[in-house]
Amino acid sequence: MAFDGTWKIERSENYEKFMEALGVGMMKRKLGAHDNLKITIQQNGDKFSVKEASNFRNIDIEFTLGVSFDYSLADGTETSGVWTLEGNKLVGAFTRKDNGKVLKATREIVGDELVQTYVYEGVESKRFFKRA
């Protein structure tokens, strides 16, 4: 599928403000802005396998579209949520376990880039990835 492959971060927009809205401390925000994130996505029907590798952690995530699962953000914040496919866009909604607030995320292919958009408490951030 279109998402399959390994994607390396190229640039981010408003990512530090987004992390601040999440409650991430200043030092972690500064480090997170330069996390050198690489994402490997494999899709098999409704099942996805995602490997996230950065300067700070490596994590393997498996999920099925429409099925809720638990996910820990890079700063340790625990969430529960679901990914769905809307047209050619992966759309996620994740509820924080500590405060019940919702983090929305989308992944879509735009041209030759994977664009991840995050929205939390009215703050939007975009991260742009190129195939590695």
C-alpha positions as CSV (number, residue, x, y, z in Angstrom):
1,M,0.0,0.0,0.0
2,A,1.0,3.6,-0.3
3,F,2.1,3.9,3.4
4,D,4.5,0.9,3.1
5,G,8.2,1.7,3.4
6,T,10.7,3.5,5.6
7,W,10.2,7.2,6.2
8,K,12.8,9.6,7.6
9,I,11.9,12.9,9.2
10,E,12.8,15.9,7.0
11,R,11.2,18.9,8.8
12,S,8.5,19.9,11.3
13,E,6.2,22.8,11.7
14,N,5.1,24.0,15.1
15,Y,6.3,20.8,16.8
16,E,7.8,22.4,19.9
17,K,4.5,24.3,20.5
18,F,2.6,21.1,20.1
19,M,4.8,19.3,22.6
20,E,4.4,22.2,25.0
21,A,0.6,21.9,24.8
22,L,1.0,18.2,25.7
23,G,2.9,19.2,28.8
24,V,6.4,18.1,27.7
25,G,9.1,19.9,29.6
26,M,11.5,22.3,27.9
27,M,14.5,20.0,27.8
28,K,12.5,17.2,26.3
29,R,10.9,19.6,23.8
30,K,14.4,20.8,22.6
31,L,15.6,17.2,22.3
32,G,12.4,16.1,20.7
33,A,12.6,18.7,18.0
34,H,15.8,16.9,16.8
35,D,14.7,13.3,17.4
36,N,15.9,12.1,13.9
37,L,12.7,9.9,13.7
38,K,12.5,7.1,11.2
39,I,9.2,5.3,10.7
40,T,8.8,1.9,9.0
41,I,5.2,1.0,8.0
42,Q,3.9,-2.3,6.7
43,Q,0.3,-2.8,5.8
44,N,-1.4,-6.1,5.3
45,G,-5.1,-5.5,4.7
46,D,-6.5,-3.8,7.8
47,K,-3.4,-4.7,9.9
48,F,-0.5,-2.3,10.3
49,S,3.0,-2.8,11.7
50,V,4.8,0.4,12.6
51,K,8.4,0.7,13.8
52,E,9.4,4.0,15.2
53,A,13.1,4.6,15.7
54,S,14.6,7.8,17.1
55,N,17.5,9.1,19.2
56,F,15.3,8.5,22.3
57,R,13.5,5.2,21.8
58,N,12.6,2.4,19.5
59,I,9.1,1.0,19.6
60,D,7.1,-1.6,17.6
61,I,3.4,-0.9,17.2
62,E,0.8,-3.3,15.7
63,F,-2.8,-2.3,15.2
64,T,-5.8,-3.2,13.2
65,L,-7.9,-0.4,11.7
66,G,-10.9,0.4,13.8
67,V,-9.7,-1.6,16.9
68,S,-8.7,0.3,20.0
69,F,-5.2,-0.2,21.4
70,D,-2.9,1.4,24.0
71,Y,0.0,3.6,23.0
72,S,2.7,5.4,25.0
73,L,3.9,8.7,23.7
74,A,7.7,9.4,23.6
75,D,7.5,11.3,26.9
76,G,5.8,8.3,28.6
77,T,2.2,9.7,28.4
78,E,-0.2,6.7,28.2
79,T,-3.0,6.9,25.6
80,S,-5.7,4.6,24.2
81,G,-7.1,5.1,20.7
82,V,-7.8,3.9,17.3
83,W,-6.7,4.4,13.7
84,T,-9.2,4.4,10.8
85,L,-8.8,4.8,7.1
86,E,-10.7,7.7,5.6
87,G,-10.1,7.8,1.9
88,N,-6.3,7.7,1.5
89,K,-5.7,9.1,5.0
90,L,-5.0,7.3,8.2
91,V,-6.9,9.1,11.0
92,G,-6.3,8.5,14.6
93,A,-7.9,9.7,17.9
94,F,-6.0,8.9,21.1
95,T,-7.4,9.7,24.6
96,R,-4.8,10.5,27.3
97,K,-5.3,8.2,30.3
98,D,-4.1,10.9,32.7
99,N,-6.5,13.7,31.8
100,G,-9.0,12.3,29.3
101,K,-8.0,14.9,26.6
102,V,-7.9,13.8,23.0
103,L,-4.9,13.9,20.6
104,K,-5.9,13.7,17.0
105,A,-3.4,12.5,14.3
106,T,-3.5,11.9,10.6
107,R,-1.0,10.3,8.2
108,E,-1.3,10.9,4.5
109,I,0.9,10.7,1.4
110,V,1.2,14.1,-0.2
111,G,3.4,14.0,-3.4
112,D,6.5,12.1,-2.3
113,E,6.1,12.8,1.4
114,L,4.4,11.2,4.3
115,V,2.8,14.1,6.3
116,Q,1.8,13.5,9.9
117,T,-0.5,16.1,11.4
118,Y,-1.2,16.3,15.2
119,V,-3.8,18.4,16.9
120,Y,-4.0,18.7,20.7
121,E,-5.8,21.4,22.7
122,G,-6.1,23.5,19.5
123,V,-2.4,23.4,18.7
124,E,-1.6,21.8,15.3
125,S,1.8,20.5,14.2
126,K,2.9,18.8,11.0
127,R,5.9,16.5,10.5
128,F,7.2,15.8,7.0
129,F,8.9,12.5,6.1
130,K,10.7,11.3,2.9
131,R,11.3,7.7,1.9
132,A,14.6,6.5,3.2
